[in-house]
Amino acid sequence: MTSTLKQFRSRALARPDVKKAYDDLAEEFAFLDEVLKARAGSGLTQAEVAARIGTTQSAIARLESAEPKHSPSIATLQKYAKALGYKVEVRLVKHSRRRTTGSTAQTTTKVAVRRSA
């Protein structure tokens, strides 16, 4: 990361509204990072993955993007993962944070892409 980019990021994240938006997207971007690393590790292009699961390259590009209007189904994620030699694991993980309006812990869904055995 260049010095200018680091400075911009530091200034932006100093703003509470930007920091909250950034933190709110952290899990989504971590998942997308796993997806992209899995495909890179498989050595396949988007077009090759698309051919394996019977869809288009543009559909794979949407799946791999942070496009907020696109939310693939678990079945689609499973097909994608299988084409790469992976499997999808879905689990609920309790947040350690507490809601500000009460003492009930929040629950989140985690989806991970793992190499098949």
N, CA, C and O atoms as a GROMACS GRO file, in nm:
protein
  468
    1MET      N    1   0.085  -0.117   0.000
    1MET     CA    2   0.000   0.000   0.000
    1MET      C    3   0.090   0.124   0.000
    1MET      O    4   0.181   0.135   0.082
    2THR      N    5   0.065   0.216  -0.091
    2THR     CA    6   0.148   0.336  -0.098
    2THR      C    7   0.121   0.424   0.022
    2THR      O    8   0.018   0.412   0.090
    3SER      N    9   0.213   0.513   0.047
    3SER     CA   10   0.200   0.604   0.160
    3SER      C   11   0.073   0.687   0.149
    3SER      O   12   0.003   0.707   0.249
    4THR      N   13   0.042   0.735   0.031
    4THR     CA   14  -0.078   0.816   0.012
    4THR      C   15  -0.203   0.736   0.043
    4THR      O   16  -0.295   0.788   0.106
    5LEU      N   17  -0.209   0.612  -0.001
    5LEU     CA   18  -0.324   0.527   0.027
    5LEU      C   19  -0.335   0.499   0.177
    5LEU      O   20  -0.445   0.501   0.233
    6LYS      N   21  -0.223   0.474   0.241
    6LYS     CA   22  -0.223   0.452   0.387
    6LYS      C   23  -0.275   0.575   0.460
    6LYS      O   24  -0.353   0.564   0.555
    7GLN      N   25  -0.232   0.691   0.415
    7GLN     CA   26  -0.277   0.815   0.478
    7GLN      C   27  -0.427   0.835   0.458
    7GLN      O   28  -0.498   0.874   0.550
    8PHE      N   29  -0.473   0.808   0.337
    8PHE     CA   30  -0.616   0.822   0.308
    8PHE      C   31  -0.698   0.727   0.396
    8PHE      O   32  -0.798   0.766   0.456
    9ARG      N   33  -0.653   0.601   0.403
    9ARG     CA   34  -0.724   0.501   0.484
    9ARG      C   35  -0.728   0.544   0.630
    9ARG      O   36  -0.832   0.535   0.696
   10SER      N   37  -0.616   0.590   0.681
   10SER     CA   38  -0.608   0.634   0.820
   10SER      C   39  -0.704   0.750   0.847
   10SER      O   40  -0.775   0.751   0.947
   11ARG      N   41  -0.705   0.848   0.758
   11ARG     CA   42  -0.796   0.963   0.774
   11ARG      C   43  -0.942   0.919   0.763
   11ARG      O   44  -1.026   0.962   0.841
   12ALA      N   45  -0.970   0.833   0.667
   12ALA     CA   46  -1.108   0.788   0.647
   12ALA      C   47  -1.158   0.710   0.768
   12ALA      O   48  -1.269   0.732   0.815
   13LEU      N   49  -1.075   0.617   0.819
   13LEU     CA   50  -1.118   0.534   0.932
   13LEU      C   51  -1.122   0.611   1.064
   13LEU      O   52  -1.175   0.560   1.162
   14ALA      N   53  -1.068   0.732   1.066
   14ALA     CA   54  -1.078   0.816   1.186
   14ALA      C   55  -1.219   0.872   1.199
   14ALA      O   56  -1.260   0.915   1.307
   15ARG      N   57  -1.295   0.872   1.088
   15ARG     CA   58  -1.434   0.918   1.092
   15ARG      C   59  -1.522   0.804   1.143
   15ARG      O   60  -1.520   0.695   1.085
   16PRO      N   61  -1.599   0.826   1.249
   16PRO     CA   62  -1.682   0.719   1.307
   16PRO      C   63  -1.778   0.655   1.207
   16PRO      O   64  -1.798   0.533   1.211
   17ASP      N   65  -1.839   0.734   1.118
   17ASP     CA   66  -1.935   0.677   1.023
   17ASP      C   67  -1.866   0.585   0.922
   17ASP      O   68  -1.919   0.480   0.886
   18VAL      N   69  -1.747   0.625   0.876
   18VAL     CA   70  -1.671   0.543   0.782
   18VAL      C   71  -1.622   0.417   0.852
   18VAL      O   72  -1.628   0.309   0.794
   19LYS      N   73  -1.573   0.431   0.974
   19LYS     CA   74  -1.522   0.316   1.051
   19LYS      C   75  -1.634   0.213   1.072
   19LYS      O   76  -1.610   0.093   1.059
   20LYS      N   77  -1.754   0.260   1.104
   20LYS     CA   78  -1.867   0.168   1.124
   20LYS      C   79  -1.901   0.095   0.996
   20LYS      O   80  -1.920  -0.027   0.997
   21ALA      N   81  -1.909   0.168   0.884
   21ALA     CA   82  -1.940   0.105   0.756
   21ALA      C   83  -1.832   0.004   0.718
   21ALA      O   84  -1.862  -0.105   0.670
   22TYR      N   85  -1.707   0.038   0.742
   22TYR     CA   86  -1.593  -0.051   0.713
   22TYR      C   87  -1.603  -0.178   0.799
   22TYR      O   88  -1.588  -0.289   0.748
   23ASP      N   89  -1.628  -0.160   0.927
   23ASP     CA   90  -1.640  -0.275   1.018
   23ASP      C   91  -1.760  -0.363   0.985
   23ASP      O   92  -1.753  -0.485   0.996
   24ASP      N   93  -1.870  -0.300   0.943
   24ASP     CA   94  -1.991  -0.374   0.908
   24ASP      C   95  -1.968  -0.466   0.788
   24ASP      O   96  -2.035  -0.568   0.774
   25LEU      N   97  -1.875  -0.430   0.700
   25LEU     CA   98  -1.847  -0.510   0.580
   25LEU      C   99  -1.732  -0.608   0.598
   25LEU      O  100  -1.702  -0.684   0.506
   26ALA      N  101  -1.668  -0.609   0.712
   26ALA     CA  102  -1.549  -0.692   0.733
   26ALA      C  103  -1.575  -0.841   0.708
   26ALA      O  104  -1.495  -0.906   0.641
   27GLU      N  105  -1.684  -0.895   0.760
   27GLU     CA  106  -1.712  -1.038   0.741
   27GLU      C  107  -1.738  -1.070   0.594
   27GLU      O  108  -1.692  -1.173   0.544
   28GLU      N  109  -1.811  -0.984   0.526
   28GLU     CA  110  -1.841  -1.007   0.384
   28GLU      C  111  -1.712  -1.008   0.302
   28GLU      O  112  -1.692  -1.095   0.217
   29PHE      N  113  -1.625  -0.912   0.328
   29PHE     CA  114  -1.500  -0.907   0.252
   29PHE      C  115  -1.407  -1.022   0.288
   29PHE      O  116  -1.332  -1.069   0.203
   30ALA      N  117  -1.411  -1.068   0.413
   30ALA     CA  118  -1.330  -1.184   0.451
   30ALA      C  119  -1.378  -1.307   0.375
   30ALA      O  120  -1.297  -1.388   0.330
   31PHE      N  121  -1.510  -1.322   0.361
   31PHE     CA  122  -1.563  -1.434   0.285
   31PHE      C  123  -1.524  -1.425   0.138
   31PHE      O  124  -1.481  -1.524   0.079
   32LEU      N  125  -1.539  -1.306   0.080
   32LEU     CA  126  -1.501  -1.288  -0.060
   32LEU      C  127  -1.352  -1.317  -0.081
   32LEU      O  128  -1.313  -1.372  -0.184
   33ASP      N  129  -1.271  -1.281   0.016
   33ASP     CA  130  -1.128  -1.310   0.008
   33ASP      C  131  -1.105  -1.461   0.005
   33ASP      O  132  -1.021  -1.510  -0.071
   34GLU      N  133  -1.179  -1.536   0.088
   34GLU     CA  134  -1.169  -1.683   0.088
   34GLU      C  135  -1.209  -1.740  -0.048
   34GLU      O  136  -1.142  -1.829  -0.100
   35VAL      N  137  -1.317  -1.688  -0.104
   35VAL     CA  138  -1.367  -1.735  -0.234
   35VAL      C  139  -1.261  -1.713  -0.342
   35VAL      O  140  -1.231  -1.804  -0.420
   36LEU      N  141  -1.205  -1.592  -0.346
   36LEU     CA  142  -1.106  -1.560  -0.449
   36LEU      C  143  -0.978  -1.642  -0.431
   36LEU      O  144  -0.917  -1.684  -0.529
   37LYS      N  145  -0.936  -1.663  -0.307
   37LYS     CA  146  -0.817  -1.744  -0.282
   37LYS      C  147  -0.842  -1.890  -0.322
   37LYS      O  148  -0.752  -1.957  -0.372
   38ALA      N  149  -0.962  -1.938  -0.300
   38ALA     CA  150  -0.996  -2.076  -0.336
   38ALA      C  151  -0.987  -2.094  -0.487
   38ALA      O  152  -0.931  -2.193  -0.535
   39ARG      N  153  -1.043  -1.999  -0.563
   39ARG     CA  154  -1.036  -2.012  -0.709
   39ARG      C  155  -0.893  -1.998  -0.757
   39ARG      O  156  -0.850  -2.072  -0.845
   40ALA      N  157  -0.818  -1.904  -0.701
   40ALA     CA  158  -0.678  -1.888  -0.740
   40ALA      C  159  -0.600  -2.016  -0.709
   40ALA      O  160  -0.516  -2.059  -0.789
   41GLY      N  161  -0.626  -2.075  -0.594
   41GLY     CA  162  -0.559  -2.200  -0.556
   41GLY      C  163  -0.595  -2.316  -0.646
   41GLY      O  164  -0.516  -2.410  -0.662
   42SER      N  165  -0.713  -2.312  -0.705
   42SER     CA  166  -0.756  -2.420  -0.794
   42SER      C  167  -0.694  -2.405  -0.933
   42SER      O  168  -0.690  -2.501  -1.011
   43GLY      N  169  -0.646  -2.284  -0.963
   43GLY     CA  170  -0.587  -2.259  -1.094
   43GLY      C  171  -0.689  -2.244  -1.206
   43GLY      O  172  -0.654  -2.255  -1.324
   44LEU      N  173  -0.814  -2.219  -1.169
   44LEU     CA  174  -0.920  -2.207  -1.270
   44LEU      C  175  -0.957  -2.062  -1.296
   44LEU      O  176  -0.949  -1.978  -1.206
   45THR      N  177  -0.997  -2.032  -1.418
   45THR     CA  178  -1.050  -1.901  -1.452
   45THR      C  179  -1.198  -1.898  -1.418
   45THR      O  180  -1.260  -2.002  -1.394
   46GLN      N  181  -1.255  -1.778  -1.418
   46GLN     CA  182  -1.400  -1.767  -1.398
   46GLN      C  183  -1.475  -1.844  -1.506
   46GLN      O  184  -1.574  -1.910  -1.476
   47ALA      N  185  -1.429  -1.837  -1.629
   47ALA     CA  186  -1.495  -1.907  -1.740
   47ALA      C  187  -1.490  -2.058  -1.718
   47ALA      O  188  -1.588  -2.128  -1.747
   48GLU      N  189  -1.378  -2.109  -1.670
   48GLU     CA  190  -1.366  -2.254  -1.646
   48GLU      C  191  -1.458  -2.300  -1.533
   48GLU      O  192  -1.519  -2.406  -1.542
   49VAL      N  193  -1.468  -2.220  -1.428
   49VAL     CA  194  -1.560  -2.254  -1.318
   49VAL      C  195  -1.703  -2.251  -1.371
   49VAL      O  196  -1.782  -2.340  -1.341
   50ALA      N  197  -1.735  -2.149  -1.449
   50ALA     CA  198  -1.870  -2.137  -1.505
   50ALA      C  199  -1.906  -2.259  -1.588
   50ALA      O  200  -2.017  -2.312  -1.578
   51ALA      N  201  -1.813  -2.305  -1.672
   51ALA     CA  202  -1.839  -2.422  -1.756
   51ALA      C  203  -1.863  -2.546  -1.670
   51ALA      O  204  -1.947  -2.629  -1.703
   52ARG      N  205  -1.789  -2.558  -1.561
   52ARG     CA  206  -1.805  -2.676  -1.473
   52ARG      C  207  -1.940  -2.681  -1.404
   52ARG      O  208  -1.992  -2.789  -1.377
   53ILE      N  209  -1.996  -2.565  -1.375
   53ILE     CA  210  -2.124  -2.566  -1.302
   53ILE      C  211  -2.243  -2.526  -1.389
   53ILE      O  212  -2.355  -2.514  -1.340
   54GLY      N  213  -2.218  -2.504  -1.518
   54GLY     CA  214  -2.328  -2.477  -1.609
   54GLY      C  215  -2.386  -2.337  -1.599
   54GLY      O  216  -2.508  -2.320  -1.602
   55THR      N  217  -2.300  -2.238  -1.587
   55THR     CA  218  -2.347  -2.100  -1.583
   55THR      C  219  -2.254  -2.016  -1.670
   55THR      O  220  -2.172  -2.069  -1.745
   56THR      N  221  -2.265  -1.886  -1.659
   56THR     CA  222  -2.183  -1.796  -1.740
   56THR      C  223  -2.069  -1.737  -1.658
   56THR      O  224  -2.072  -1.735  -1.535
   57GLN      N  225  -1.968  -1.688  -1.728
   57GLN     CA  226  -1.855  -1.623  -1.662
   57GLN      C  227  -1.904  -1.500  -1.586
   57GLN      O  228  -1.855  -1.471  -1.477
   58SER      N  229  -1.999  -1.427  -1.643
   58SER     CA  230  -2.048  -1.307  -1.575
   58SER      C  231  -2.120  -1.342  -1.444
   58SER      O  232  -2.117  -1.263  -1.349
   59ALA      N  233  -2.186  -1.458  -1.438
   59ALA     CA  234  -2.250  -1.501  -1.313
   59ALA      C  235  -2.144  -1.530  -1.207
   59ALA      O  236  -2.165  -1.499  -1.089
   60ILE      N  237  -2.032  -1.588  -1.248
   60ILE     CA  238  -1.922  -1.615  -1.154
   60ILE      C  239  -1.861  -1.483  -1.108
   60ILE      O  240  -1.828  -1.468  -0.991
   61ALA      N  241  -1.846  -1.388  -1.199
   61ALA     CA  242  -1.793  -1.256  -1.162
   61ALA      C  243  -1.883  -1.189  -1.058
   61ALA      O  244  -1.833  -1.128  -0.963
   62ARG      N  245  -2.015  -1.199  -1.075
   62ARG     CA  246  -2.108  -1.142  -0.976
   62ARG      C  247  -2.094  -1.212  -0.842
   62ARG      O  248  -2.094  -1.146  -0.738
   63LEU      N  249  -2.081  -1.346  -0.844
   63LEU     CA  250  -2.066  -1.421  -0.720
   63LEU      C  251  -1.939  -1.378  -0.645
   63LEU      O  252  -1.938  -1.372  -0.522
   64GLU      N  253  -1.834  -1.348  -0.720
   64GLU     CA  254  -1.706  -1.312  -0.659
   64GLU      C  255  -1.693  -1.163  -0.627
   64GLU      O  256  -1.589  -1.118  -0.579
   65SER      N  257  -1.796  -1.087  -0.653
   65SER     CA  258  -1.789  -0.942  -0.631
   65SER      C  259  -1.856  -0.904  -0.500
   65SER      O  260  -1.924  -0.985  -0.435
   66ALA      N  261  -1.835  -0.781  -0.463
   66ALA     CA  262  -1.898  -0.727  -0.342
   66ALA      C  263  -2.027  -0.655  -0.376
   66ALA      O  264  -2.073  -0.569  -0.301
   67GLU      N  265  -2.085  -0.690  -0.490
   67GLU     CA  266  -2.209  -0.627  -0.536
   67GLU      C  267  -2.318  -0.649  -0.431
   67GLU      O  268  -2.354  -0.764  -0.402
   68PRO      N  269  -2.372  -0.542  -0.372
   68PRO     CA  270  -2.469  -0.558  -0.265
   68PRO      C  271  -2.603  -0.616  -0.308
   68PRO      O  272  -2.677  -0.668  -0.225
   69LYS      N  273  -2.634  -0.609  -0.437
   69LYS     CA  274  -2.763  -0.661  -0.485
   69LYS      C  275  -2.757  -0.810  -0.516
   69LYS      O  276  -2.860  -0.870  -0.547
   70HIS      N  277  -2.639  -0.869  -0.506
   70HIS     CA  278  -2.626  -1.011  -0.540
   70HIS      C  279  -2.600  -1.092  -0.414
   70HIS      O  280  -2.503  -1.067  -0.342
   71SER      N  281  -2.686  -1.186  -0.389
   71SER     CA  282  -2.672  -1.274  -0.273
   71SER      C  283  -2.695  -1.417  -0.320
   71SER      O  284  -2.809  -1.462  -0.328
   72PRO      N  285  -2.586  -1.490  -0.351
   72PRO     CA  286  -2.603  -1.625  -0.405
   72PRO      C  287  -2.663  -1.720  -0.301
   72PRO      O  288  -2.644  -1.705  -0.181
   73SER      N  289  -2.736  -1.818  -0.351
   73SER     CA  290  -2.795  -1.919  -0.262
   73SER      C  291  -2.687  -2.013  -0.211
   73SER      O  292  -2.577  -2.018  -0.267
   74ILE      N  293  -2.717  -2.085  -0.107
   74ILE     CA  294  -2.623  -2.184  -0.055
   74ILE      C  295  -2.598  -2.291  -0.161
   74ILE      O  296  -2.486  -2.339  -0.175
   75ALA      N  297  -2.702  -2.328  -0.235
   75ALA     CA  298  -2.686  -2.428  -0.342
   75ALA      C  299  -2.586  -2.380  -0.447
   75ALA      O  300  -2.503  -2.458  -0.494
   76THR      N  301  -2.593  -2.252  -0.483
   76THR     CA  302  -2.499  -2.196  -0.581
   76THR      C  303  -2.357  -2.197  -0.524
   76THR      O  304  -2.262  -2.234  -0.594
   77LEU      N  305  -2.343  -2.156  -0.398
   77LEU     CA  306  -2.211  -2.158  -0.335
   77LEU      C  307  -2.156  -2.300  -0.328
   77LEU      O  308  -2.035  -2.321  -0.345
   78GLN      N  309  -2.242  -2.397  -0.304
   78GLN     CA  310  -2.197  -2.537  -0.300
   78GLN      C  311  -2.148  -2.584  -0.436
   78GLN      O  312  -2.045  -2.651  -0.445
   79LYS      N  313  -2.220  -2.549  -0.542
   79LYS     CA  314  -2.176  -2.586  -0.678
   79LYS      C  315  -2.042  -2.522  -0.709
   79LYS      O  316  -1.952  -2.587  -0.763
   80TYR      N  317  -2.029  -2.394  -0.676
   80TYR     CA  318  -1.905  -2.320  -0.700
   80TYR      C  319  -1.790  -2.388  -0.626
   80TYR      O  320  -1.685  -2.416  -0.684
   81ALA      N  321  -1.810  -2.414  -0.498
   81ALA     CA  322  -1.706  -2.475  -0.416
   81ALA      C  323  -1.667  -2.613  -0.470
   81ALA      O  324  -1.549  -2.646  -0.478
   82LYS      N  325  -1.766  -2.693  -0.507
   82LYS     CA  326  -1.738  -2.827  -0.559
   82LYS      C  327  -1.655  -2.821  -0.687
   82LYS      O  328  -1.567  -2.904  -0.708
   83ALA      N  329  -1.684  -2.723  -0.772
   83ALA     CA  330  -1.608  -2.707  -0.897
   83ALA      C  331  -1.461  -2.678  -0.869
   83ALA      O  332  -1.375  -2.707  -0.952
   84LEU      N  333  -1.433  -2.620  -0.753
   84LEU     CA  334  -1.296  -2.586  -0.716
   84LEU      C  335  -1.229  -2.695  -0.630
   84LEU      O  336  -1.111  -2.685  -0.597
   85GLY      N  337  -1.306  -2.799  -0.594
   85GLY     CA  338  -1.252  -2.902  -0.506
   85GLY      C  339  -1.267  -2.865  -0.359
   85GLY      O  340  -1.192  -2.913  -0.275
   86TYR      N  341  -1.364  -2.780  -0.329
   86TYR     CA  342  -1.390  -2.735  -0.192
   86TYR      C  343  -1.531  -2.775  -0.150
   86TYR      O  344  -1.607  -2.829  -0.230
   87LYS      N  345  -1.564  -2.748  -0.026
   87LYS     CA  346  -1.701  -2.762   0.022
   87LYS      C  347  -1.734  -2.638   0.103
   87LYS      O  348  -1.645  -2.569   0.151
   88VAL      N  349  -1.862  -2.610   0.117
   88VAL     CA  350  -1.909  -2.494   0.192
   88VAL      C  351  -1.951  -2.542   0.330
   88VAL      O  352  -2.020  -2.642   0.344
   89GLU      N  353  -1.908  -2.468   0.432
   89GLU     CA  354  -1.951  -2.495   0.569
   89GLU      C  355  -2.028  -2.373   0.617
   89GLU      O  356  -1.977  -2.261   0.609
   90VAL      N  357  -2.149  -2.393   0.667
   90VAL     CA  358  -2.230  -2.285   0.719
   90VAL      C  359  -2.253  -2.312   0.867
   90VAL      O  360  -2.293  -2.422   0.905
   91ARG      N  361  -2.226  -2.211   0.949
   91ARG     CA  362  -2.248  -2.230   1.092
   91ARG      C  363  -2.285  -2.097   1.155
   91ARG      O  364  -2.250  -1.991   1.103
   92LEU      N  365  -2.355  -2.102   1.266
   92LEU     CA  366  -2.390  -1.983   1.342
   92LEU      C  367  -2.287  -1.965   1.453
   92LEU      O  368  -2.256  -2.059   1.525
   93VAL      N  369  -2.236  -1.844   1.465
   93VAL     CA  370  -2.135  -1.813   1.565
   93VAL      C  371  -2.184  -1.695   1.648
   93VAL      O  372  -2.219  -1.591   1.593
   94LYS      N  373  -2.188  -1.712   1.779
   94LYS     CA  374  -2.236  -1.606   1.867
   94LYS      C  375  -2.131  -1.496   1.876
   94LYS      O  376  -2.012  -1.523   1.897
   95HIS      N  377  -2.176  -1.372   1.860
   95HIS     CA  378  -2.087  -1.256   1.877
   95HIS      C  379  -2.054  -1.239   2.024
   95HIS      O  380  -2.136  -1.270   2.110
   96SER      N  381  -1.937  -1.191   2.053
   96SER     CA  382  -1.903  -1.159   2.190
   96SER      C  383  -1.954  -1.021   2.228
   96SER      O  384  -1.968  -0.988   2.346
   97ARG      N  385  -1.982  -0.937   2.123
   97ARG     CA  386  -2.038  -0.804   2.148
   97ARG      C  387  -2.179  -0.815   2.201
   97ARG      O  388  -2.250  -0.910   2.169
   98ARG      N  389  -2.218  -0.722   2.279
   98ARG     CA  390  -2.355  -0.715   2.330
   98ARG      C  391  -2.427  -0.601   2.260
   98ARG      O  392  -2.367  -0.500   2.225
   99ARG      N  393  -2.556  -0.618   2.240
   99ARG     CA  394  -2.636  -0.510   2.183
   99ARG      C  395  -2.642  -0.396   2.284
   99ARG      O  396  -2.636  -0.418   2.405
  100THR      N  397  -2.653  -0.277   2.233
  100THR     CA  398  -2.658  -0.161   2.323
  100THR      C  399  -2.792  -0.147   2.390
  100THR      O  400  -2.802  -0.080   2.493
  101THR      N  401  -2.898  -0.210   2.335
  101THR     CA  402  -3.032  -0.195   2.392
  101THR      C  403  -3.067  -0.305   2.490
  101THR      O  404  -3.177  -0.304   2.547
  102GLY      N  405  -2.981  -0.399   2.511
  102GLY     CA  406  -3.010  -0.508   2.603
  102GLY      C  407  -2.888  -0.595   2.621
  102GLY      O  408  -2.780  -0.563   2.573
  103SER      N  409  -2.907  -0.704   2.689
  103SER     CA  410  -2.792  -0.790   2.716
  103SER      C  411  -2.792  -0.917   2.632
  103SER      O  412  -2.714  -1.009   2.659
  104THR      N  413  -2.877  -0.923   2.530
  104THR     CA  414  -2.882  -1.040   2.444
  104THR      C  415  -2.766  -1.039   2.346
  104THR      O  416  -2.746  -0.940   2.276
  105ALA      N  417  -2.691  -1.146   2.339
  105ALA     CA  418  -2.578  -1.153   2.246
  105ALA      C  419  -2.631  -1.169   2.104
  105ALA      O  420  -2.731  -1.238   2.081
  106GLN      N  421  -2.563  -1.106   2.009
  106GLN     CA  422  -2.602  -1.118   1.869
  106GLN      C  423  -2.550  -1.249   1.812
  106GLN      O  424  -2.449  -1.302   1.858
  107THR      N  425  -2.621  -1.300   1.712
  107THR     CA  426  -2.578  -1.421   1.643
  107THR      C  427  -2.552  -1.386   1.498
  107THR      O  428  -2.626  -1.308   1.438
  108THR      N  429  -2.449  -1.443   1.441
  108THR     CA  430  -2.417  -1.418   1.302
  108THR      C  431  -2.402  -1.552   1.230
  108THR      O  432  -2.373  -1.653   1.293
  109THR      N  433  -2.422  -1.551   1.102
  109THR     CA  434  -2.400  -1.671   1.022
  109THR      C  435  -2.266  -1.660   0.955
  109THR      O  436  -2.236  -1.557   0.893
  110LYS      N  437  -2.185  -1.762   0.965
  110LYS     CA  438  -2.056  -1.764   0.898
  110LYS      C  439  -2.062  -1.868   0.788
  110LYS      O  440  -2.112  -1.979   0.810
  111VAL      N  441  -2.012  -1.833   0.673
  111VAL     CA  442  -2.002  -1.926   0.562
  111VAL      C  443  -1.855  -1.934   0.527
  111VAL      O  444  -1.791  -1.831   0.507
  112ALA      N  445  -1.802  -2.053   0.519
  112ALA     CA  446  -1.661  -2.070   0.486
  112ALA      C  447  -1.647  -2.166   0.370
  112ALA      O  448  -1.728  -2.257   0.353
  113VAL      N  449  -1.545  -2.144   0.290
  113VAL     CA  450  -1.512  -2.234   0.180
  113VAL      C  451  -1.390  -2.312   0.223
  113VAL      O  452  -1.286  -2.253   0.249
  114ARG      N  453  -1.400  -2.443   0.232
  114ARG     CA  454  -1.291  -2.528   0.279
  114ARG      C  455  -1.257  -2.632   0.174
  114ARG      O  456  -1.345  -2.683   0.105
  115ARG      N  457  -1.130  -2.663   0.162
  115ARG     CA  458  -1.081  -2.765   0.067
  115ARG      C  459  -1.142  -2.898   0.106
  115ARG      O  460  -1.138  -2.937   0.223
  116SER      N  461  -1.200  -2.970   0.008
  116SER     CA  462  -1.257  -3.103   0.033
  116SER      C  463  -1.146  -3.202   0.063
  116SER      O  464  -1.034  -3.191   0.014
  117ALA      N  465  -1.181  -3.299   0.145
  117ALA     CA  466  -1.083  -3.402   0.182
  117ALA      C  467  -1.064  -3.503   0.071
  117ALA      O  468  -0.986  -3.596   0.086
   0.00000   0.00000   0.00000
